[in-house]
C-alpha cells in the first residue's frame, strides 16, 4: 500500500463532529482530498520540518495529516469549540502534539511557513472566505487552499492582491455527504479550485 493511501485511510478514520453549523458552512473534508493536498504540499517541501497552520480545522484533518508528514510545529484554529474538542480527541488517539486553539480567524497571530485550509465557500454568507485569504497571506509564505470553483477569478485576484506572486491551481471535485436538511442527495460532488499560492 502506498504512503499516500495509508495517510488517506488514517485520515478517513478520524472522528467527525455530529454537530455542524450551516451558518459557518462546516463541511467535512474527506480523507482522499486531504491526503491529496497534503501529499502535494509534502512533495513541494512545504510540510516536513516546517511550521504549519490549519485555519478552520474542523476535525483536525489537515493539521493531523501535516504532523504525520513530519511538520515541526502545527497550529490549528477553529471558532467552534465542538470542532476543537473533536480535533483534540483525534490527535490524542494518534499521540500527536498539535496546538489547537478556539480562535476567530481575524484574531490569529504568529508567522508560519505554510498554511493549509478549506475555508467557508461563501455560499451562506457572501465572501466569508475573504478573512481566511487575507489572514493566510499575512501570516504564511505558502498557502494551500480549497475554494468554490465558481469564485475562481475572485479568489485568485485576492491572493494576487495580497502579495502572492506565484499562483497555480487545478479544478478538483470534492464529495459532500448529506449534512443539512436542505440537502437533497446522500452525496454530491462539488467543483472546487485547489490553489497553491507562494510569496
C-alpha positions as CSV (number, residue, x, y, z in Angstrom):
1,X,0.0,0.0,0.0
2,X,1.3,3.4,-0.9
3,X,2.2,6.0,1.7
4,X,-0.4,8.3,0.3
5,X,-3.1,5.6,0.6
6,X,-2.0,4.9,4.1
7,X,-2.4,8.5,5.0
8,X,-5.8,8.7,3.3
9,X,-7.1,5.7,5.3
10,X,-5.7,7.1,8.6
11,X,-7.4,10.5,8.0
12,X,-10.6,8.9,6.9
13,X,-10.9,7.1,10.2
14,X,-10.8,10.4,12.2
15,X,-13.9,11.1,14.3
16,X,-16.2,13.7,12.9
17,X,-18.4,16.1,14.9
18,X,-22.1,15.3,14.7
19,X,-22.9,19.0,15.4
20,X,-22.1,21.1,12.4
21,X,-23.2,24.7,11.7
22,X,-24.7,25.5,8.3
23,X,-24.2,29.3,9.0
24,X,-20.4,28.6,9.5
25,X,-20.5,26.4,6.4
26,X,-19.0,23.5,8.2
27,X,-18.4,20.5,5.9
28,X,-16.1,17.6,6.5
29,X,-13.0,17.4,4.2
30,X,-12.8,13.8,3.1
31,X,-9.6,11.7,3.6
32,X,-8.9,11.3,-0.1
33,X,-9.0,15.1,-0.7
34,X,-7.0,15.9,2.4
35,X,-4.3,13.3,1.6
36,X,-4.0,14.5,-2.0
37,X,-3.4,18.1,-0.9
38,X,-1.1,17.2,1.9
39,X,0.9,14.9,-0.3
40,X,1.4,17.7,-2.9
41,X,2.5,20.2,-0.1
42,X,4.9,17.5,1.2
43,X,6.4,16.8,-2.2
44,X,6.8,20.6,-2.6
45,X,8.9,20.6,0.5
46,X,6.5,22.7,2.5
47,X,5.5,20.3,5.3
48,X,8.4,18.3,6.7
49,X,10.3,20.3,9.2
50,X,8.1,23.3,8.7
51,X,5.7,25.3,10.9
52,X,2.1,24.8,9.7
53,X,-1.2,26.5,10.4
54,X,-4.6,25.0,9.6
55,X,-7.4,27.6,9.7
56,X,-10.9,26.4,10.2
57,X,-9.6,23.0,11.2
58,X,-12.9,21.1,11.7
59,X,-11.9,17.7,13.0
60,X,-8.2,18.5,12.5
61,X,-7.7,16.5,9.3
62,X,-5.1,18.8,7.7
63,X,-3.3,19.6,11.0
64,X,-3.1,15.9,11.9
65,X,-2.0,14.9,8.4
66,X,0.7,17.6,8.4
67,X,2.0,16.3,11.7
68,X,2.1,12.8,10.5
69,X,4.1,14.0,7.5
70,X,6.8,15.5,9.7
71,X,5.8,19.1,10.3
72,X,8.0,20.5,13.1
73,X,5.1,22.5,14.6
74,X,1.4,22.6,13.9
75,X,-1.2,25.1,15.0
76,X,-4.9,24.7,14.1
77,X,-7.7,27.1,14.8
78,X,-11.5,27.0,14.7
79,X,-14.1,29.3,16.0
80,X,-16.2,26.4,17.2
81,X,-15.3,24.7,20.5
82,X,-17.0,21.5,19.4
83,X,-14.6,21.2,16.5
84,X,-11.6,21.9,18.7
85,X,-12.8,19.2,21.1
86,X,-13.1,16.6,18.4
87,X,-9.7,17.6,16.9
88,X,-8.0,17.2,20.3
89,X,-9.6,13.8,20.7
90,X,-8.4,12.7,17.2
91,X,-4.8,13.9,17.8
92,X,-4.5,12.4,21.2
93,X,-5.6,9.0,19.9
94,X,-2.6,9.2,17.4
95,X,-0.2,10.5,20.1
96,X,0.3,13.8,18.2
97,X,1.3,17.1,19.8
98,X,-0.7,19.8,18.0
99,X,-1.7,23.3,19.2
100,X,-5.4,23.5,18.8
101,X,-6.9,26.9,19.5
102,X,-10.5,28.2,19.7
103,X,-10.0,31.4,17.8
104,X,-11.6,33.7,15.2
105,X,-9.6,33.7,12.0
106,X,-9.3,37.5,12.3
107,X,-7.6,37.2,15.7
108,X,-5.0,34.6,14.5
109,X,-1.4,35.7,15.2
110,X,2.1,34.4,14.5
111,X,4.1,33.6,11.5
112,X,4.2,30.2,9.7
113,X,5.9,28.5,6.8
114,X,2.8,27.0,5.4
115,X,-1.0,27.5,5.7
116,X,-3.3,24.6,4.7
117,X,-7.0,25.3,4.7
118,X,-10.5,24.5,3.5
119,X,-12.3,27.8,4.4
120,X,-16.0,28.6,4.1
121,X,-17.1,28.9,0.4
122,X,-19.2,32.0,0.9
123,X,-22.4,30.2,-0.1
124,X,-24.3,31.2,3.1
125,X,-22.5,34.4,4.0
126,X,-21.0,36.2,0.9
127,X,-17.2,36.4,0.9
128,X,-16.9,34.6,4.2
129,X,-13.8,33.1,2.7
130,X,-12.1,36.5,2.4
131,X,-10.9,36.8,6.0
132,X,-9.2,33.4,5.6
133,X,-7.4,34.5,2.4
134,X,-6.3,37.8,4.0
135,X,-5.0,36.2,7.1
136,X,-3.3,33.3,5.3
137,X,-1.4,35.7,3.1
138,X,-0.3,37.8,6.1
139,X,0.9,35.0,8.3
140,X,2.4,32.5,5.9
141,X,4.6,32.4,2.8
142,X,3.0,29.3,1.3
143,X,-0.8,28.7,1.1
144,X,-2.6,25.5,0.0
145,X,-6.4,26.1,-0.1
146,X,-9.7,24.8,-1.4
147,X,-12.3,27.2,-2.7
148,X,-15.6,27.1,-4.6
149,X,-14.8,26.8,-8.3
150,X,-17.5,29.4,-9.0
151,X,-15.4,32.0,-7.2
152,X,-12.1,31.2,-9.1
153,X,-11.4,34.6,-10.5
154,X,-12.3,36.4,-7.3
155,X,-10.1,34.3,-5.0
156,X,-7.2,34.2,-7.5
157,X,-7.3,38.0,-7.6
158,X,-7.4,38.3,-3.8
159,X,-4.4,36.1,-3.4
160,X,-2.5,38.1,-6.0
161,X,-3.6,41.4,-4.4
162,X,-2.2,40.3,-1.1
163,X,1.3,39.6,-2.3
164,X,1.2,36.0,-3.6
165,X,3.4,36.3,-6.7
166,X,3.2,32.7,-7.7
167,X,-0.2,31.1,-8.2
168,X,-1.0,27.7,-9.5
169,X,-4.4,26.0,-9.4
170,X,-6.4,23.0,-10.6
171,X,-10.0,22.0,-10.7
172,X,-10.9,19.2,-8.3
173,X,-14.1,17.6,-7.2
174,X,-15.0,17.1,-3.5
175,X,-17.6,14.6,-2.3
176,X,-20.0,16.1,0.3
177,X,-22.3,13.8,2.3
178,X,-25.8,14.8,3.2
179,X,-25.2,17.2,6.1
180,X,-28.0,19.7,6.4
181,X,-31.8,19.5,5.9
182,X,-31.7,21.4,2.7
183,X,-29.5,18.8,1.0
184,X,-31.4,16.6,-1.4
185,X,-28.8,14.0,-2.2
186,X,-27.0,11.5,0.1
187,X,-23.7,12.6,-1.6
188,X,-22.9,15.4,-4.0
189,X,-19.8,16.1,-6.0
190,X,-18.8,19.8,-5.8
191,X,-16.5,21.6,-8.2
192,X,-13.7,23.2,-6.3
193,X,-10.4,25.0,-7.1
194,X,-7.3,23.9,-5.3
195,X,-4.9,26.8,-5.1
196,X,-1.1,26.9,-4.3
197,X,-0.1,30.4,-3.5
198,X,3.5,31.4,-2.8
199,X,5.2,34.7,-1.9
